[in-house]
């Protein structure tokens, strides 16, 4: 997968998880979602460094 595609997929996943997090009241689920969002932030940043975007 090209870095631009990788970043776009990660951004899309990030947006979906962020929307889910806004609706979540279960503390355990909040912890898992926040962890996933952190991982996606890292992935988005790495892809941006490679492509020179952001």
C-alpha positions in Angstrom: 0.0 0.0 0.0 1.4 3.4 -0.9 2.0 5.8 2.0 -0.8 8.2 0.7 -3.3 5.3 0.7 -2.0 4.2 4.1 -2.5 7.7 5.5 -6.0 8.0 4.0 -7.1 4.7 5.4 -5.7 5.6 8.8 -7.5 9.0 8.7 -10.8 7.3 7.8 -10.4 4.8 10.6 -9.5 7.6 13.0 -12.6 9.6 12.1 -14.8 6.5 12.6 -13.2 5.6 15.9 -13.4 9.2 17.2 -17.1 9.3 16.3 -17.6 6.0 18.2 -15.7 7.4 21.2 -18.0 10.4 21.4 -20.9 8.0 21.8 -19.3 5.6 24.2 -20.0 5.6 27.9 -18.4 2.3 28.9 -15.1 3.1 30.6 -13.4 0.0 29.3 -14.4 0.7 25.8 -13.1 4.3 26.1 -9.7 3.0 27.1 -9.5 0.6 24.1 -10.7 3.3 21.7 -8.2 5.9 23.0 -5.4 3.3 22.6 -6.5 2.6 19.0 -6.7 6.4 18.3 -3.1 6.8 19.7 -1.9 4.0 17.4 -3.6 5.6 14.4 -2.1 9.0 15.2 1.3 7.4 15.1 0.6 5.7 11.8 -0.8 8.9 10.3 2.3 10.8 11.4 4.7 8.2 10.0 2.9 8.1 6.6 3.0 11.9 6.5 6.7 12.0 7.2 7.3 9.6 4.3 5.1 11.5 1.8 6.1 15.0 3.0 2.4 15.9 3.8 1.3 17.5 7.1 
